Amino acid sequence: MEGGDCHGRSIRTHQRFEVPAGSDEDLIRVWEVTRGYLQTQPGYVKTALHQAISPDADFRFVNVGEWESPQHFRHAINSPGFVEVAAALGNFKPHPGLYRVVRT
């Protein structure tokens, strides 16, 4: 179902990041700036950065965000302001995905 999950709720974004050793604080700093921008965008609900407990995890950091709709998310990440603040994320290879809840 486009625009939300099977219950008409928001959609989720998951971005896993490849973070070089010794760059954890750099990623967190850049993530905070990027989050600050996204919080100002229509349709933003929330986001949280997760860190793996295991140091040998393939992806030690995962961002999980929530948006009112895929359209809101796409509009926000294609905006000139996002492109500008997210440029610093270029040091961390993202593996993004857009999801909807289908069962709870």
C-alpha positions in Angstrom: 0.0 0.0 0.0 1.6 3.3 -1.1 1.8 6.0 1.5 1.8 3.9 4.6 1.6 0.4 6.0 -1.4 -1.9 5.9 -2.9 0.0 8.8 -2.5 3.5 7.2 0.4 4.4 9.4 3.7 6.1 8.5 6.6 4.5 6.6 10.1 3.7 8.0 13.5 4.4 6.6 16.5 2.3 7.4 20.0 3.4 6.5 22.9 1.2 7.4 26.3 2.9 7.3 29.8 1.6 6.7 31.9 3.5 9.2 35.7 3.2 9.1 37.4 2.4 12.4 38.0 5.5 14.5 35.2 7.5 12.7 32.3 6.8 15.1 32.2 10.3 16.5 32.4 11.8 13.0 29.4 9.9 11.9 27.4 10.9 15.0 28.3 14.6 14.5 27.2 14.5 10.8 24.1 12.5 11.6 23.0 15.1 14.2 23.4 18.0 11.7 21.5 16.0 9.1 18.7 15.1 11.5 18.4 18.7 12.5 17.6 19.6 8.9 15.2 16.7 8.4 13.3 17.7 11.5 12.3 20.9 9.8 10.7 19.1 6.8 7.0 18.4 6.2 6.1 14.8 7.0 9.0 14.2 9.4 8.0 12.1 12.4 11.2 10.9 14.1 14.6 9.3 13.6 17.0 7.4 15.8 20.6 6.3 15.3 21.4 2.8 16.5 24.9 1.4 17.3 25.6 -2.3 17.1 26.6 -4.0 20.4 29.0 -6.3 18.6 32.1 -4.5 17.3 32.4 -6.9 14.3 28.9 -6.2 13.0 28.8 -5.6 9.2 27.0 -2.3 9.9 27.8 -0.8 13.2 25.4 2.1 12.8 21.8 2.0 11.5 19.5 5.0 11.3 15.8 4.3 11.6 13.5 7.1 10.6 9.8 7.6 10.4 7.9 9.7 7.8 4.2 10.3 7.2 4.6 9.1 3.6 7.2 8.0 1.0 6.4 11.3 -0.9 7.4 13.4 2.2 10.6 11.4 2.6 11.6 11.7 -1.1 10.8 15.4 -1.2 13.0 16.0 1.9 16.0 14.0 0.7 15.9 15.7 -2.8 15.7 19.2 -1.4 18.7 21.5 -1.9 19.1 21.9 1.9 19.4 18.1 2.5 21.9 17.7 -0.4 24.0 20.4 1.3 24.0 19.0 4.9 24.2 15.4 3.8 27.3 15.9 1.7 29.4 15.2 4.8 27.8 11.7 5.0 29.7 10.9 1.8 32.6 9.6 4.0 30.2 6.9 5.2 28.8 4.5 2.6 25.0 4.3 3.2 22.8 1.3 2.4 19.3 2.8 2.5 15.8 1.2 2.4 12.2 2.4 2.6 9.8 0.1 4.5 6.3 -0.2 5.6 5.0 -2.3 8.5 3.1 -5.3 7.3 2.7 -7.2 10.6 3.1 -6.4 14.3 
